Amino acid sequence: MKIALTLIAVGALSLAACAPTQDASTPPADGAQPNPIACQPGDYQEYVGRNRSTIPAAPAGRSFRVLCSSCAATMDYRFDRVTFTYDDTSNLVTRVACG
């Protein structure tokens, strides 16, 4: 009996491994998030030299990240994200870039 259950479990796991996965080229289902807008840091260069508290909330379809100059950050690159870097001693924005 144990051998039969073991064989059934192994068979089920083997079939599950063959299940189709969603292709990256598959269009999103209805109600999904809209396509992200590519990063345009030039739209936000006016914030360089200002206090970090003046950075606005990200508009729909955009992603913002606010980092201090000495803080740890992930190195992942996102084409749709605008990154604001500020000096952690003065709280002034020093750089606006993509990523």
Z-matrix of the N, CA and C atoms (Angstrom, degrees):
N
C 1 1.446
C 2 1.536 1 111.60
N 3 1.332 2 116.26 1 -41.80
C 4 1.456 3 119.83 2 179.17
C 5 1.520 4 111.08 3 -63.79
N 6 1.332 5 116.27 4 -37.14
C 7 1.461 6 120.16 5 179.85
C 8 1.524 7 110.06 6 -65.56
N 9 1.320 8 117.83 7 -40.56
C 10 1.462 9 121.66 8 -179.92
C 11 1.529 10 110.51 9 -64.18
N 12 1.322 11 117.20 10 -44.42
C 13 1.467 12 120.47 11 179.07
C 14 1.526 13 111.12 12 -65.10
N 15 1.311 14 116.95 13 -38.43
C 16 1.460 15 120.98 14 177.97
C 17 1.519 16 110.63 15 -63.67
N 18 1.341 17 116.83 16 -44.29
C 19 1.465 18 120.48 17 178.89
C 20 1.524 19 111.77 18 -64.48
N 21 1.313 20 117.25 19 -38.43
C 22 1.468 21 120.75 20 177.96
C 23 1.530 22 110.03 21 -65.30
N 24 1.333 23 116.93 22 -43.46
C 25 1.466 24 120.49 23 179.33
C 26 1.522 25 111.19 24 -63.82
N 27 1.322 26 117.97 25 -43.24
C 28 1.462 27 121.64 26 178.80
C 29 1.521 28 110.21 27 -64.03
N 30 1.327 29 117.20 28 -41.45
C 31 1.467 30 120.79 29 178.42
C 32 1.521 31 111.85 30 -63.35
N 33 1.330 32 116.64 31 -42.84
C 34 1.464 33 120.29 32 179.61
C 35 1.526 34 110.98 33 -64.01
N 36 1.316 35 117.32 34 -42.67
C 37 1.464 36 120.40 35 178.60
C 38 1.524 37 111.53 36 -65.96
N 39 1.321 38 116.22 37 -36.82
C 40 1.467 39 119.64 38 178.49
C 41 1.520 40 111.05 39 -64.61
N 42 1.327 41 116.80 40 -41.86
C 43 1.462 42 120.14 41 178.69
C 44 1.527 43 111.41 42 -68.50
N 45 1.319 44 117.15 43 -35.74
C 46 1.466 45 120.21 44 179.15
C 47 1.524 46 110.92 45 -64.74
N 48 1.306 47 117.32 46 -32.35
C 49 1.462 48 120.76 47 179.13
C 50 1.519 49 111.76 48 -68.26
N 51 1.323 50 117.12 49 -21.74
C 52 1.462 51 121.52 50 -179.08
C 53 1.522 52 112.76 51 -92.80
N 54 1.318 53 117.60 52 2.49
C 55 1.460 54 120.89 53 -178.43
C 56 1.524 55 109.94 54 -64.69
N 57 1.339 56 117.05 55 143.45
C 58 1.469 57 119.13 56 179.94
C 59 1.524 58 110.65 57 -67.83
N 60 1.313 59 115.77 58 148.45
C 61 1.460 60 121.62 59 176.65
C 62 1.518 61 108.61 60 -109.20
N 63 1.327 62 116.78 61 160.95
C 64 1.449 63 120.74 62 179.56
C 65 1.514 64 109.13 63 -75.60
N 66 1.318 65 116.35 64 128.05
C 67 1.458 66 122.71 65 179.98
C 68 1.524 67 108.99 66 -77.08
N 69 1.320 68 117.18 67 144.43
C 70 1.469 69 121.69 68 179.57
C 71 1.518 70 111.55 69 -63.83
N 72 1.329 71 117.77 70 -24.28
C 73 1.459 72 120.50 71 -179.16
C 74 1.523 73 112.18 72 -84.56
N 75 1.338 74 117.51 73 -3.31
C 76 1.455 75 121.32 74 179.04
C 77 1.522 76 108.84 75 -69.70
N 78 1.332 77 117.77 76 129.41
C 79 1.465 78 119.08 77 179.56
C 80 1.524 79 110.62 78 -66.35
N 81 1.333 80 118.08 79 148.73
C 82 1.458 81 120.63 80 -179.39
C 83 1.522 82 111.21 81 -66.46
N 84 1.315 83 115.73 82 152.77
C 85 1.458 84 121.41 83 178.96
C 86 1.528 85 109.58 84 -69.77
N 87 1.327 86 116.03 85 161.99
C 88 1.464 87 120.40 86 177.45
C 89 1.523 88 109.66 87 -57.67
N 90 1.311 89 116.37 88 141.08
C 91 1.448 90 121.50 89 -179.55
C 92 1.516 91 113.36 90 85.76
N 93 1.319 92 117.44 91 2.46
C 94 1.466 93 120.81 92 179.89
C 95 1.525 94 109.52 93 -76.79
N 96 1.313 95 116.08 94 167.88
C 97 1.460 96 121.47 95 178.31
C 98 1.526 97 110.30 96 -60.93
N 99 1.334 98 118.43 97 144.04
C 100 1.465 99 119.95 98 176.05
C 101 1.523 100 110.38 99 -66.92
N 102 1.318 101 116.08 100 159.85
C 103 1.462 102 119.77 101 178.71
C 104 1.520 103 109.33 102 -60.12
N 105 1.330 104 117.61 103 134.39
C 106 1.466 105 119.85 104 -179.96
C 107 1.526 106 111.35 105 -67.00
N 108 1.308 107 115.21 106 151.15
C 109 1.461 108 121.97 107 179.55
C 110 1.526 109 107.93 108 -90.93
N 111 1.329 110 116.61 109 135.90
C 112 1.467 111 120.85 110 -179.41
C 113 1.528 112 110.25 111 -60.95
N 114 1.312 113 115.22 112 147.51
C 115 1.462 114 122.77 113 -179.99
C 116 1.527 115 110.98 114 -60.21
N 117 1.318 116 116.05 115 134.39
C 118 1.460 117 122.27 116 176.11
C 119 1.530 118 107.68 117 -134.94
N 120 1.336 119 116.74 118 81.16
C 121 1.467 120 118.85 119 -175.22
C 122 1.521 121 113.24 120 -64.99
N 123 1.318 122 117.84 121 -22.15
C 124 1.459 123 120.67 122 179.22
C 125 1.519 124 112.54 123 -61.40
N 126 1.330 125 116.20 124 -26.54
C 127 1.463 126 120.28 125 178.44
C 128 1.527 127 112.16 126 -68.29
N 129 1.330 128 117.68 127 -16.21
C 130 1.460 129 121.03 128 -173.52
C 131 1.526 130 113.54 129 -122.72
N 132 1.326 131 118.24 130 12.35
C 133 1.468 132 121.43 131 -179.91
C 134 1.524 133 112.08 132 -63.54
N 135 1.312 134 117.13 133 -21.65
C 136 1.464 135 120.33 134 179.76
C 137 1.532 136 112.43 135 -63.30
N 138 1.339 137 117.67 136 -17.07
C 139 1.461 138 121.04 137 -179.23
C 140 1.527 139 113.16 138 -84.23
N 141 1.332 140 117.44 139 -11.03
C 142 1.464 141 120.48 140 176.47
C 143 1.528 142 108.12 141 -64.90
N 144 1.326 143 116.58 142 127.91
C 145 1.461 144 121.99 143 -177.65
C 146 1.515 145 113.33 144 93.41
N 147 1.319 146 117.70 145 -10.20
C 148 1.465 147 121.22 146 177.97
C 149 1.525 148 110.21 147 -94.76
N 150 1.334 149 115.47 148 164.56
C 151 1.452 150 121.13 149 176.25
C 152 1.523 151 109.41 150 -66.95
N 153 1.315 152 116.57 151 145.05
C 154 1.468 153 120.02 152 -177.03
C 155 1.524 154 112.66 153 -63.24
N 156 1.316 155 117.93 154 -21.73
C 157 1.463 156 120.68 155 179.73
C 158 1.526 157 112.23 156 -68.24
N 159 1.335 158 117.68 157 -13.04
C 160 1.467 159 120.47 158 179.69
C 161 1.529 160 112.57 159 -87.17
N 162 1.332 161 117.80 160 -5.79
C 163 1.468 162 120.46 161 179.57
C 164 1.523 163 108.23 162 -65.80
N 165 1.331 164 117.81 163 127.02
C 166 1.464 165 120.23 164 -177.35
C 167 1.527 166 111.79 165 -75.78
N 168 1.318 167 115.38 166 168.88
C 169 1.466 168 120.56 167 172.43
C 170 1.523 169 108.04 168 -71.93
N 171 1.305 170 116.75 169 149.76
C 172 1.468 171 120.95 170 -178.88
C 173 1.522 172 110.12 171 -68.19
N 174 1.346 173 117.39 172 130.88
C 175 1.458 174 119.67 173 176.57
C 176 1.527 175 110.89 174 -68.87
N 177 1.312 176 117.08 175 166.55
C 178 1.467 177 122.24 176 -179.74
C 179 1.523 178 110.48 177 -55.51
N 180 1.321 179 116.25 178 134.49
C 181 1.453 180 121.29 179 178.56
C 182 1.517 181 114.36 180 85.26
N 183 1.324 182 117.26 181 -2.58
C 184 1.470 183 121.18 182 179.27
C 185 1.517 184 109.42 183 -117.62
N 186 1.320 185 114.56 184 160.67
C 187 1.456 186 120.83 185 179.41
C 188 1.520 187 108.25 186 -132.82
N 189 1.326 188 116.63 187 129.18
C 190 1.454 189 122.42 188 177.81
C 191 1.522 190 109.12 189 -112.67
N 192 1.340 191 115.08 190 149.58
C 193 1.461 192 121.64 191 172.55
C 194 1.517 193 106.39 192 -135.32
N 195 1.324 194 116.57 193 132.99
C 196 1.466 195 122.36 194 179.96
C 197 1.526 196 107.70 195 -115.62
N 198 1.338 197 115.98 196 120.30
C 199 1.463 198 121.96 197 -176.46
C 200 1.517 199 110.98 198 -124.20
N 201 1.326 200 116.58 199 144.73
C 202 1.463 201 118.77 200 171.83
C 203 1.526 202 108.37 201 -87.41
N 204 1.310 203 116.67 202 158.61
C 205 1.465 204 121.80 203 -173.32
C 206 1.522 205 113.62 204 -66.18
N 207 1.323 206 118.68 205 -23.02
C 208 1.464 207 120.28 206 -178.73
C 209 1.527 208 113.03 207 -114.55
N 210 1.321 209 117.51 208 7.74
C 211 1.463 210 121.11 209 -178.11
C 212 1.524 211 111.47 210 -87.79
N 213 1.308 212 115.45 211 154.01
C 214 1.463 213 121.05 212 176.26
C 215 1.527 214 109.21 213 -73.90
N 216 1.326 215 115.51 214 146.15
C 217 1.463 216 120.61 215 178.85
C 218 1.520 217 109.18 216 -147.05
N 219 1.306 218 115.92 217 152.73
C 220 1.459 219 119.65 218 176.01
C 221 1.518 220 108.62 219 -70.77
N 222 1.316 221 116.50 220 152.88
C 223 1.461 222 121.36 221 -178.25
C 224 1.529 223 112.03 222 -99.76
N 225 1.323 224 117.14 223 11.76
C 226 1.459 225 118.93 224 178.73
C 227 1.519 226 109.65 225 -69.44
N 228 1.319 227 116.15 226 141.15
C 229 1.463 228 121.00 227 -179.89
C 230 1.514 229 108.47 228 -103.87
N 231 1.321 230 116.22 229 126.44
C 232 1.460 231 121.19 230 175.20
C 233 1.516 232 107.62 231 -120.79
N 234 1.320 233 115.71 232 121.65
C 235 1.465 234 120.65 233 -175.26
C 236 1.517 235 112.22 234 -65.60
N 237 1.317 236 117.65 235 -18.66
C 238 1.459 237 120.49 236 -176.39
C 239 1.530 238 113.05 237 -99.25
N 240 1.326 239 118.09 238 1.72
C 241 1.464 240 120.44 239 -173.73
C 242 1.524 241 111.90 240 -103.49
N 243 1.330 242 115.82 241 132.74
C 244 1.466 243 122.52 242 173.27
C 245 1.528 244 106.56 243 -98.53
N 246 1.335 245 116.43 244 126.62
C 247 1.459 246 121.36 245 -178.82
C 248 1.524 247 109.86 246 -108.43
N 249 1.317 248 115.42 247 123.58
C 250 1.462 249 122.71 248 175.77
C 251 1.532 250 106.83 249 -101.32
N 252 1.323 251 117.22 250 124.87
C 253 1.465 252 121.27 251 177.06
C 254 1.525 253 107.71 252 -111.17
N 255 1.328 254 115.94 253 132.19
C 256 1.464 255 119.88 254 179.70
C 257 1.524 256 110.21 255 -125.13
N 258 1.328 257 115.76 256 154.69
C 259 1.463 258 122.77 257 177.06
C 260 1.525 259 107.42 258 -75.47
N 261 1.325 260 116.54 259 124.87
C 262 1.463 261 119.09 260 -174.95
C 263 1.527 262 114.02 261 -73.72
N 264 1.316 263 118.55 262 -10.36
C 265 1.465 264 119.63 263 176.48
C 266 1.526 265 111.84 264 -92.88
N 267 1.327 266 117.30 265 -36.00
C 268 1.466 267 120.14 266 -177.59
C 269 1.526 268 113.13 267 -103.64
N 270 1.330 269 117.67 268 -13.26
C 271 1.473 270 123.61 269 -176.31
C 272 1.521 271 113.18 270 63.38
N 273 1.342 272 117.72 271 20.34
C 274 1.460 273 121.16 272 177.68
C 275 1.524 274 109.99 273 -94.52
N 276 1.326 275 116.20 274 138.39
C 277 1.463 276 121.54 275 178.00
C 278 1.524 277 107.77 276 -67.63
N 279 1.336 278 116.26 277 127.88
C 280 1.468 279 120.78 278 -178.54
C 281 1.521 280 112.68 279 -109.06
N 282 1.341 281 116.97 280 -17.95
C 283 1.464 282 119.22 281 -175.34
C 284 1.520 283 110.06 282 -158.59
N 285 1.333 284 115.45 283 143.03
C 286 1.461 285 122.33 284 172.02
C 287 1.519 286 105.99 285 -127.66
N 288 1.336 287 116.79 286 124.33
C 289 1.464 288 120.46 287 -175.65
C 290 1.523 289 110.26 288 -148.84
N 291 1.319 290 115.84 289 169.59
C 292 1.467 291 121.40 290 174.97
C 293 1.518 292 109.70 291 -80.59
N 294 1.297 293 114.93 292 156.36
C 295 1.462 294 119.46 293 173.04
C 296 1.464 295 112.27 294 126.86
